[in-house]
Amino acid sequence: MSNCKRKFFNGWGWLARAMPQLLVFSLLLTASGCSKAFGEARPASYSMPPIMLGPLPIPTSLPANASFPSAERLTDDQWLGLEAMRWTFVPEKMERQVFRLSNEVRRENHLPLLQWNAKLSQAARAHSEEMARLNYFSHRSPTPANATAEDRLAQVGLDYQVSAENIAKEPLARLYWSDGRVTRYTWGELAQNTLRHWFESIGHRRNLLRPDVSESGVGTAIRKDGRVAYLYVTQTFRKP
């Protein structure tokens, strides 16, 4: 090789030595979206999305592999497919549907099925109706005689070894449009939403999956404020 060629290749030897580092740096830029050559250009107002944390640790009292039943056709009852509106609301049907889905969750997780208790349902419906009437959402009632779930069981003449309570507040409307239209859930979807939200909450899921309760009752009510309406659901659990 001539002197001239040797000097040329020796002069560019730094590039060959630095090539691995340059390649890694280029890949990092591309992956982070900072490279204009490979990443999409972003507007000045762009902000990084929030960091998504993993699920909260599940207490040891809950099975770590608890599962929610897969989507299924609820029943052939046409009421479940009706658009959720105040004048089509049938408390008894919603209560039985929430109860049925609760047992589906328990069956999926190999737990004994709950038995329906009409007095538990009476106590649960009274609490849902009071929450709707007084416009609050809490396990604790502002009415002294019904302050706690235990007080509400005493009101209907029930004692217990174990008791628990779940509550939910579900919007009837899926979307509000600027032209005044409202897209609503169906009654079947609202029952599913209630159970899914309970299942996604550690405390409510613990109640659904308690092995030490054998009875349950569900009570529902509706509150409407102008265009906005909510379904209130209370589920009471008991071991006699």
C-alpha positions, 0 to 999 in steps of 0.5 A: 500500500502506498504511503498516501493510502496508508495515511488516509486509512490511519487518519480515519481509524478513529471512526472505526473504533468509535463506530460501536459507541455511535451505533448505541447512541443512535439506537437510544435516540431513536427509541426515545423518539428524539431522533428527527430522522427516525422518530415522529416530530412532536409539537412544542406543547407535547408532554410526556405521558404519566408513568403508569404504576403496576397494580397495588400489592394484593393482601395475602387474604386474597388469592393472587390469581383471582380472576374475573369471568370473561364476557358472556351473553348475560341472559335473554331478558330483553330488559338488560338490553334496554338503554338505561333511563330512569323510567325503565328502571326495575330495581328487582331486576338489577338487584338479581342481576348484580347478585347473579354476577357476584356468584359468577365471580365466586364460581370462577374463583372456586368459592361457595355460591351465596344464598339470596337473603330478602332481609339483606336485600331490604337493608341494602336497598334502604341504604341505596335509596337513602344515598340517592335521596340525600345525595351522598356516597358512603358506607356511613349514613348521616342518619344516626339509626342507620349509621353503619352497615351493622346498624342497618342489619339490626334495623331489619332484625338480622344478627350475624357472625360476619358481615360486609358491605359493597357500594357502587355509584355508576353513571347511566350515561356513557357520553354527553354530546355537544348537540344535546344527545346522550349515549347511555349504557344498557342495564346489563352493561351497568350491572357488569360495570358495577361488578367490574369496578368492585373486582378492580378495588381491593377492598370490594374484591375481598368482600366478593371473594370472602369464604366466610360469608354465605348469604347476600342481598342487593339493593339499588336506586336511581338519582337524577339531577338534570341530564345526569343520572346515577345508579346506586348499588349496595350489596350486603354479605352475612354469615348467620 
